[in-house]
Amino acid sequence: MDPLRIVFLDRDSLPATENFTGPQALHELVTYPRTAPAQVAERIRDADVVIVNKVVLAGDAIAQAPRLRMIAVAATGTDNIDLDACDRRGIIVSNVREYAVHAVPEHTFALMLALRRNLLAYRQSVRDGRWQASGQFCYFDFPIHDLAGSTLGIIGRGALGEAVAEIARAFGMKVQFAARRDAGEPTNDYTDFNHVLRTSDVISLHCPLNAQTRGMIGAAEFALMERKPLLINTARGGLVDEYALEHALRAGQISGAGFDVSSQEPPAPDHPLMRLLDLPNFILTPHVAWSSSAAIRTVIRQVRDNIDAFLRDDPRNVVAGYRAAR
């Protein structure tokens, strides 16, 4: 029996310090640190299984891989994969789930607390000698706001949204989950989308990126934000019109923003988010909210387990493929 040929297109999306081992079945594992778009088709041409995190697997590349039977995604999001092409070919696509159920919510609150308490501005002022110049034990150059008593609007009610809500309640925040815009009359568990925008002191995004959510926060939505909230995005950069975000921050429509994601990763030097780095009320981190040591180990384990399950003809975490309808 020939060994299973497994190709990992972006091994550097996981730390080199974490050992990555393949499935239990006899296999050949080929890893590439990174893969450019022009290299995808050639590298997956003879693969039975492809492991991918953020590399784009377009339909034309998939069509040139006749042996391809499975795509194991080392992430939850699958917007980088042509799922329709996989469905047509019967190629199983399995993702990893709930691996960052502690990591992302904690990062969300790290951003939230740093902005509500103006930590970056105070840190810089201390470095600049402001404390010594004040002549007393403290000074009040930048406003500080408690989380307790404020309202958190959450867009996206999966495991991460629920985990963020649990932490928020422990801080004494009022939590409201936004209903989908096309949901009609919201139920008791959800609040009208626009009402959430109008009444929240902090808005946190935890929804997938798809045709319905792309650009869901733009100029019109920022104009509705009467309470000048913080906007926290640890989900996907494409959820927010980043040019509109730049305008909203500079015009004072919102009081601050904390982003861990960008529509282009890494962003170009002239990207709107990069132009905001001079502002004390904006924080950008390099898509690391998910990447605690525990979460990374969970990703590796789930990828391996997903491949093993597929080889047992019992695929799990399926988002596309002929067995998805079972």
MOVENPE-V954306 format. One record per residue. N is the residue number from 0. OMEGA is omega in whole degrees, -180 to 180 (* if undefined). D_FIRST is the distance of its C-alpha to the first C-alpha in whole Angstrom. Layout:
N;OMEGA;D_FIRST
N;OMEGA;D_FIRST
This chain:
0;179;0
1;178;4
2;176;6
3;179;9
4;-179;12
5;-180;15
6;177;18
7;-171;22
8;-177;25
9;-178;28
10;-180;27
11;174;31
12;173;31
13;-176;31
14;178;32
15;-179;31
16;179;32
17;-178;30
18;177;26
19;178;24
20;-179;20
21;-177;17
22;-179;16
23;-178;15
24;176;11
25;-175;9
26;170;10
27;-178;12
28;178;16
29;-178;18
30;174;22
31;179;25
32;179;29
33;179;30
34;177;29
35;-179;32
36;-178;32
37;-177;32
38;-171;28
39;-174;27
40;-179;25
41;-175;24
42;180;22
43;-172;20
44;-177;20
45;-176;16
46;169;16
47;180;14
48;175;16
49;172;19
50;-175;22
51;173;25
52;-176;29
53;179;32
54;-179;30
55;174;31
56;-178;28
57;-176;30
58;-178;29
59;177;29
60;178;27
61;-179;24
62;-179;25
63;-180;24
64;-172;20
65;-178;18
66;-172;15
67;-179;17
68;-176;17
69;170;18
70;178;21
71;-176;22
72;180;26
73;-179;27
74;175;31
75;-178;32
76;-180;34
77;-179;32
78;177;34
79;-176;32
80;175;30
81;-176;30
82;178;30
83;178;31
84;179;28
85;177;26
86;-178;27
87;-179;27
88;-175;24
89;178;23
90;-179;21
91;172;22
92;179;24
93;179;25
94;175;27
95;-170;29
96;172;32
97;179;35
98;-176;34
99;-174;37
100;172;40
101;-173;42
102;-176;41
103;177;42
104;178;45
105;178;46
106;177;46
107;-179;48
108;173;51
109;177;51
110;-177;52
111;-178;54
112;-180;56
113;-179;56
114;-179;58
115;-178;60
116;176;61
117;-177;62
118;-178;60
119;-179;59
120;179;63
121;178;64
122;-180;62
123;-179;63
124;176;66
125;178;66
126;-179;65
127;178;68
128;-176;70
129;-178;71
130;179;72
131;-178;74
132;-177;76
133;178;76
134;178;79
135;-170;77
136;178;75
137;176;73
138;-166;73
139;-175;72
140;-174;71
141;-178;68
142;178;68
143;-179;66
144;176;65
145;169;63
146;-180;60
147;179;62
148;179;64
149;-178;62
150;178;60
151;173;56
152;-178;55
153;176;51
154;-174;49
155;-173;46
156;171;45
157;-178;42
158;-179;41
159;178;42
160;179;46
161;179;46
162;177;46
163;179;48
164;-180;51
165;178;50
166;-179;51
167;180;54
168;177;56
169;176;56
170;-178;58
171;179;60
172;170;59
173;-176;59
174;171;56
175;178;56
176;-180;52
177;172;53
178;173;52
179;-179;50
180;-177;53
181;-173;52
182;-175;52
183;-180;56
184;-179;58
185;177;56
186;-180;56
187;-177;57
188;-176;54
189;179;54
190;179;57
191;-175;57
192;-178;56
193;177;59
194;177;61
195;179;58
196;-176;58
197;-166;62
198;-177;62
199;172;60
200;175;61
201;175;57
202;-177;54
203;-175;50
204;-179;48
205;-178;44
206;179;43
207;175;40
208;177;40
209;-176;40
210;-178;43
211;-174;45
212;-179;45
213;180;45
214;-175;49
215;175;50
216;-180;52
217;-175;55
218;-179;58
219;-179;59
220;177;58
221;180;59
222;180;63
223;-170;62
224;-172;62
225;-176;65
226;180;65
227;-173;63
228;162;60
229;172;57
230;-179;54
231;180;51
232;174;47
233;-176;44
234;179;42
235;-178;42
236;-177;44
237;177;44
238;-174;46
239;170;49
240;-171;51
241;174;52
242;176;55
243;176;56
244;179;55
245;179;57
246;-177;60
247;180;60
248;-176;60
249;179;63
250;179;65
251;177;65
252;173;63
253;-176;61
254;179;62
255;179;58
256;175;55
257;-177;52
258;173;48
259;-173;45
260;-180;43
261;178;44
262;175;44
263;-177;42
264;-3;41
265;180;42
266;175;45
267;-179;47
268;-179;50
269;178;52
270;-179;50
271;-179;53
272;179;51
273;180;52
274;-179;55
275;-173;56
276;177;55
277;-176;59
278;179;60
279;-179;60
280;175;59
281;177;56
282;175;53
283;174;49
284;-168;46
285;176;43
286;-178;41
287;-177;40
288;-175;42
289;-156;38
290;170;37
291;-178;39
292;-179;36
293;-179;36
294;180;35
295;179;32
296;178;31
297;177;30
298;-178;29
299;-179;26
300;-178;25
301;177;26
302;179;23
303;-179;21
304;178;21
305;178;21
306;178;18
307;-180;17
308;177;19
309;-179;17
310;175;14
311;-177;16
312;178;17
313;-172;21
314;-179;21
315;-179;25
316;-174;27
317;175;26
318;176;29
319;179;27
320;-172;25
321;179;25
322;-175;25
323;-177;28
324;-178;30
325;*;29
